[in-house]
Amino acid sequence: MAAGEGRRLRPLTERWAKAVLPLDGRPVIATLLCELATAGFELVTVVIGHLGVQVEELVGDGSMFGLSVRYAHQPEPLGSADAVRRALDAGASPPVLVTAADTVFSRGDLGRAAETWTATKTQGGLGVRRAPGDPDKTSVRVENGRVVALGDGGQDGLAAAPLWFLAGELAAALDSLSGPPFELAEAFRRALEDGREIAALELGPTRDLTRPTDVILGNFPYLV
């Protein structure tokens, strides 16, 4: 998902798409695509919107990353579930891995999360990370490797990461969400209420591009 306006990153995102901004001197989306290729993925749908031409010019057809990339357009920021629906309409088919193009994961985590989720045979999977005291992150409660609640205070500083896995039934349920905005968090809460199992996929440290200071500290660590 690379369609967001990046409002908290303004004024940087008035000129550049959030996904092309760097961490460690490299566009975030480039790092993400390399990780997906290393994990064995071959087909990627990039959902673009705000300044999307910059993303297309950088990524191209994906061949430089060892991937086949196609694009879906999200003209308005109507939420993460809307972005996924547009990707599905553009030809993506479940099961799918969904992530946001503003996060760098620990090396190898995407592949490990995909293998773990596949082995659970659950309808959904959610990346879970440690983020104690961070009000910007959605809290998560986990029991026996399964997500049991989202956004209710959580436990031990656990929070949702921008990494979701959806099998067929859960992907189809995106069409019945209320909104706008249409959010994946609501789809996963509904799935839990309906008794569907959502695997909790524990991740190592992640880094997000949320505010202008993230760009500075993520590329010039000696300024810390």
Beta strands, then each sheet from edge to edge (+ up, - down):
strand 1: 22-23
strand 2: 26-27
strand 3: 43-48
strand 4: 68-73
strand 5: 96-99
strand 6: 103-104
strand 7: 124-130
strand 8: 140-143
strand 9: 146-150
strand 10: 158-166
strand 11: 198-202
strand 12: 207-208
sheet 1: 1+ 2-
sheet 2: 3+ 4+
sheet 3: 5+ 10- 7+ 11+
sheet 4: 6+ 12-
sheet 5: 8+ 9-
end
